[in-house]
Amino acid sequence: MNKNLNSLGIDKKPSDTTVVVAMSGGVDSSTVAGMMKKEGYNVIGITLKLYDDNKEASKSKQCCSGQDIMDAKRVAHKLGIEHKILYYQDKFKQGVIDNFVDSYLKGETPIPCVQCNQTVKFKDLFEVAKDLKADALVTGHYVKSITENKTTNMYRAIDENRDQSYFLFNTTREQLDYLRFPLGGMLKNKTREIAKDLELNVADKPDSQDICFVPSGDYASVIQKFRPDSFQKGNIKNLQGEVVGVHDGIINFTIGQRKGIRVSHKDPLYVIKINSDKNEIIVGPKDKLGKTEIELKDVNLLADKNDLNQNVLVKVRSTGSLLEAKVNLINNNSAKVNLVIPEDGISPGQACVFYSKDQYGHKLLGGGWIKE
């Protein structure tokens, strides 16, 4: 390894290196900004205003609210770094919120955090950082990045409970070579310790838990706001095609759901399928939930295609376990995944993310959106 490389793997002294830090106002990104400043880098903090939050939203545990922007500004002032706010509400509405609503209306279970990373956070912020002649875009995501021979690969974080690699599967190769993730090698309590040592006002701030534009996790209220005509009654059918109940709108259901079906049966019933074309919910027993075959669309690969011929592990939901699988690319952007052991509750709209294991840990190979 080149001894002249700085802590970000760049062949420059920190004092000659400019970095843009994406500052959400939370403890993670604030700590990263502080770490970069302390190491002697030229730091520019950028905070994105993504949506127009109301008073109710700003009290909930979300990211990117008005309170967060004020917190980011205070941290930047404390650290003595330049700070910019970019107003991306329109881009966020088009790229993330509209997609989220459309996906739910198709009977899918969307992941807006992936769309947000894919669009405004990495695509637009990437371009802004380049325009500022920055050497790297640095974020507080919990993923490891290892740079060898000027190529960067992404790995699951050491703190697997915090690992965010699932949400970053759509990162492009160009973005990945420019991005840096200093928190991937540490535990969350270490991050808070550093924030306290730096005397940052956000050191004890709770983590954001809700999707930023979904106050208190109430998805239905968001869809009601943007598409009030989408709550249409329809049939609930069993696997034999018999009508066993009526629902108030398919957006109230996700694959694998048990509560809220309101159909009496001697055995517990689960949502097996959502048919948006017919506005129907299909229910059945738990043993019908397990699936071994998954069809993917819009596949993004960060590794060589040959890496998929080895032992591949996949994740089919952000909180799920790593599952043994065989991935077959059908063409450049679709794939079929065969799981070794059936998995319950696989839902269209979620991502299926690929990993392999090597000496550095679990390497992110890419992934795709679950179609079927």
DRENTIGU-582407 format. One line per 2 residues: number of its first residue (from 1); their letters; for each residue x, z, y of C-alpha. Coordinates in steps of 0.1 Angstrom, whole numbers, plus 5000, padded with zeros to 4 digits. Example, Ala and Ser with C-alpha at 12.3 -4.5 7.8 and 13.67 -1.06 7.14 Angstrom:
REM DRENTIGU-582407
1) AS) 5123 5078 4955  5137 5071 4989
REM end
This chain:
REM DRENTIGU-582407
1) MN) 5000 5000 5000  5012 4992 5035
3) KN) 5025 5024 5051  5015 5010 5086
5) LN) 4978 5011 5077  4958 5036 5097
7) SL) 4931 5058 5080  4906 5029 5083
9) GI) 4930 5006 5064  4938 4986 5095
11) DK) 4974 4975 5103  4975 4992 5138
13) KP) 4981 5026 5153  4948 5044 5159
15) SD) 4955 5043 5197  4956 5005 5195
17) TT) 4924 5004 5173  4889 5001 5188
19) VV) 4860 5012 5167  4822 5011 5173
21) VA) 4804 5041 5158  4767 5037 5151
23) MS) 4754 5070 5164  4718 5079 5154
25) GG) 4719 5114 5169  4722 5131 5135
27) VD) 4750 5153 5123  4766 5126 5100
29) SS) 4771 5098 5126  4780 5124 5153
31) TV) 4807 5139 5130  4821 5105 5123
33) AG) 4824 5098 5160  4842 5131 5165
35) MM) 4866 5124 5135  4875 5090 5150
37) KK) 4881 5104 5184  4902 5133 5170
39) EG) 4924 5108 5151  4931 5090 5183
41) YN) 4910 5058 5179  4893 5042 5209
43) VI) 4857 5050 5202  4825 5033 5215
45) GI) 4793 5050 5204  4762 5029 5201
47) TL) 4727 5042 5196  4697 5020 5188
49) KL) 4663 5025 5203  4642 5011 5175
51) YD) 4606 5021 5181  4584 5038 5207
53) DN) 4578 5072 5192  4551 5095 5203
55) KE) 4552 5133 5207  4540 5138 5171
57) AS) 4568 5116 5157  4595 5131 5178
59) KS) 4588 5165 5162  4590 5152 5126
61) KQ) 4622 5149 5106  4630 5113 5115
63) CC) 4660 5093 5127  4661 5072 5158
65) SG) 4635 5092 5178  4637 5099 5215
67) QD) 4652 5134 5208  4679 5117 5187
69) IM) 4690 5094 5215  4694 5124 5238
71) DA) 4714 5142 5211  4737 5112 5206
73) KR) 4742 5110 5244  4752 5147 5245
75) VA) 4776 5143 5216  4793 5113 5233
77) HK) 4796 5133 5265  4811 5162 5247
79) LG) 4836 5139 5229  4844 5120 5261
81) IE) 4836 5086 5246  4818 5056 5259
83) HK) 4782 5054 5249  4757 5026 5249
85) IL) 4720 5024 5241  4706 4991 5228
87) YY) 4669 4986 5230  4659 4968 5198
89) QD) 4621 4977 5195  4610 4940 5193
91) KF) 4636 4931 5167  4628 4962 5147
93) KQ) 4590 4955 5148  4596 4919 5136
95) GV) 4623 4926 5110  4613 4960 5096
97) ID) 4577 4972 5105  4559 4939 5100
99) NF) 4578 4934 5067  4568 4969 5056
101) VD) 4531 4963 5063  4531 4928 5047
103) SY) 4548 4942 5016  4522 4970 5012
105) LK) 4493 4946 5015  4508 4925 4987
107) GE) 4506 4956 4964  4544 4963 4967
109) TP) 4563 4995 4975  4587 4985 5003
111) IP) 4620 5001 5013  4622 4997 5051
113) CV) 4656 5014 5053  4672 4985 5034
115) QC) 4655 4960 5058  4667 4981 5087
117) NQ) 4703 4981 5075  4701 4944 5066
119) TV) 4687 4934 5101  4692 4954 5132
121) KF) 4718 4979 5120  4744 4956 5103
123) KD) 4734 4921 5115  4728 4927 5152
125) LF) 4751 4958 5156  4778 4939 5137
127) EV) 4776 4911 5163  4776 4935 5192
129) AK) 4807 4952 5178  4825 4919 5174
131) DL) 4816 4910 5210  4832 4943 5221
133) KA) 4864 4932 5203  4862 4962 5180
135) DA) 4884 4963 5149  4857 4980 5128
137) LV) 4821 4991 5128  4820 5027 5115
139) TG) 4789 5045 5102  4779 5079 5088
141) HY) 4765 5065 5056  4775 5084 5024
143) VK) 4792 5056 5006  4829 5051 4997
145) SI) 4847 5020 5008  4881 5011 4994
147) TE) 4901 4983 5010  4928 4965 4989
149) NK) 4945 4932 4999  4922 4930 5029
151) TT) 4891 4931 5007  4868 4961 5009
153) NM) 4845 4972 4981  4817 4997 4983
155) YR) 4814 5027 4958  4789 5055 4953
157) AI) 4797 5085 4974  4814 5115 4959
159) DE) 4783 5135 4968  4759 5117 4945
161) NR) 4729 5136 4959  4737 5120 4993
163) DQ) 4748 5086 4980  4733 5058 5001
165) SY) 4748 5027 4984  4714 5018 4970
167) FL) 4702 5011 5006  4732 4989 5014
169) FN) 4730 4964 4985  4722 4936 5009
171) TT) 4754 4940 5029  4772 4907 5032
173) RE) 4809 4903 5022  4818 4896 5059
175) QL) 4800 4928 5070  4816 4949 5042
177) DY) 4851 4938 5052  4844 4950 5087
179) LR) 4825 4982 5080  4840 5016 5074
181) FP) 4824 5048 5059  4845 5079 5065
183) LG) 4820 5103 5049  4819 5088 5014
185) GM) 4847 5111 5001  4832 5144 5013
187) LK) 4803 5167 5006  4776 5173 5032
189) NK) 4786 5209 5038  4821 5197 5047
191) TR) 4805 5173 5073  4787 5202 5089
193) EI) 4819 5223 5089  4837 5195 5108
195) AK) 4808 5192 5133  4810 5230 5139
197) DL) 4848 5228 5144  4842 5200 5169
199) EL) 4816 5222 5186  4789 5195 5184
201) NV) 4754 5205 5194  4740 5188 5162
203) AD) 4760 5208 5137  4729 5226 5124
205) KP) 4704 5198 5130  4682 5192 5099
207) DS) 4686 5159 5081  4660 5132 5088
209) QD) 4636 5128 5058  4608 5106 5070
211) IC) 4609 5069 5076  4614 5067 5114
213) FV) 4581 5049 5122  4561 5068 5095
215) PS) 4553 5103 5109  4549 5129 5082
217) GD) 4552 5102 5055  4516 5090 5062
219) YA) 4520 5053 5053  4483 5045 5055
221) SV) 4481 5055 5091  4508 5030 5100
223) IQ) 4491 5002 5082  4457 5012 5098
225) KF) 4474 5010 5132  4488 4975 5127
227) RP) 4462 4960 5103  4430 4980 5106
229) DS) 4411 4954 5085  4433 4960 5054
231) FQ) 4413 4989 5039  4390 4969 5016
233) KG) 4372 4984 4987  4379 4969 4953
235) NI) 4377 4975 4916  4398 4998 4894
237) KN) 4400 4983 4859  4415 4995 4826
239) LQ) 4439 4974 4805  4409 4958 4787
241) GE) 4396 4944 4820  4366 4968 4823
243) VV) 4357 4982 4857  4362 5020 4856
245) GV) 4361 5028 4893  4363 5017 4929
247) HD) 4393 5021 4953  4393 5023 4991
249) GI) 4423 4999 4996  4453 4989 4974
251) IN) 4477 5003 5001  4468 5038 4989
253) FT) 4484 5031 4955  4518 5026 4940
255) IG) 4530 5018 4905  4532 5050 4883
257) QR) 4508 5070 4906  4486 5095 4888
259) KG) 4469 5115 4916  4442 5101 4937
261) IR) 4429 5075 4912  4396 5095 4909
263) VS) 4386 5081 4876  4375 5105 4849
265) HK) 4390 5099 4814  4399 5120 4785
267) DP) 4437 5113 4790  4455 5111 4823
269) LY) 4455 5076 4839  4483 5060 4858
271) VI) 4485 5029 4881  4500 5002 4858
273) KI) 4497 4972 4880  4484 4963 4915
275) NS) 4468 4929 4918  4466 4920 4955
277) DK) 4451 4886 4950  4420 4901 4934
279) NE) 4422 4934 4953  4423 4953 4920
281) II) 4441 4983 4906  4449 4983 4869
283) VG) 4452 5018 4852  4462 5029 4818
285) PK) 4480 5056 4798  4516 5068 4806
287) DK) 4531 5050 4776  4522 5016 4792
289) LG) 4543 5023 4822  4577 5018 4805
291) KT) 4593 4984 4812  4625 4968 4800
293) EI) 4623 4934 4817  4626 4930 4855
295) EL) 4625 4898 4875  4645 4898 4908
297) KD) 4644 4876 4938  4667 4873 4968
299) VN) 4697 4885 4949  4728 4894 4969
301) LL) 4762 4896 4952  4792 4914 4966
303) AD) 4812 4909 4934  4823 4880 4913
305) KN) 4796 4866 4890  4818 4874 4860
307) DL) 4816 4911 4868  4780 4910 4857
309) NQ) 4791 4900 4822  4806 4935 4817
311) NV) 4788 4968 4812  4764 4969 4842
313) LV) 4744 4999 4853  4714 4995 4875
315) KV) 4692 5017 4898  4656 5007 4902
317) RS) 4647 5033 4928  4667 5052 4954
319) TG) 4662 5085 4936  4666 5071 4901
321) SL) 4693 5074 4875  4719 5048 4866
323) LE) 4705 5027 4837  4723 5006 4812
325) AK) 4713 4969 4816  4721 4933 4811
327) VN) 4719 4911 4842  4713 4874 4838
329) LI) 4716 4853 4870  4691 4824 4868
331) NN) 4704 4807 4899  4722 4819 4931
333) NS) 4693 4841 4943  4672 4852 4913
335) AK) 4679 4871 4881  4664 4887 4850
337) VN) 4674 4923 4842  4670 4937 4807
339) LV) 4671 4975 4804  4685 4991 4772
341) IP) 4659 5019 4774  4624 5014 4790
343) ED) 4619 5029 4825  4586 5041 4840
345) GI) 4572 5033 4874  4592 5001 4883
347) SP) 4575 4987 4913  4577 4953 4930
349) GQ) 4591 4956 4965  4617 4981 4954
351) AC) 4653 4971 4949  4673 4968 4916
353) VF) 4709 4975 4925  4739 4967 4902
355) YS) 4770 4989 4896  4801 4989 4874
357) KD) 4825 5017 4866  4862 5015 4874
359) QY) 4891 5039 4883  4876 5046 4917
361) GH) 4840 5054 4906  4808 5034 4905
363) KL) 4814 5001 4924  4784 4983 4941
365) LG) 4781 4948 4927  4750 4938 4946
367) GG) 4713 4937 4938  4680 4921 4943
369) WI) 4643 4927 4952  4620 4935 4923
371) KE) 4595 4906 4920  4578 4914 4887
REM end
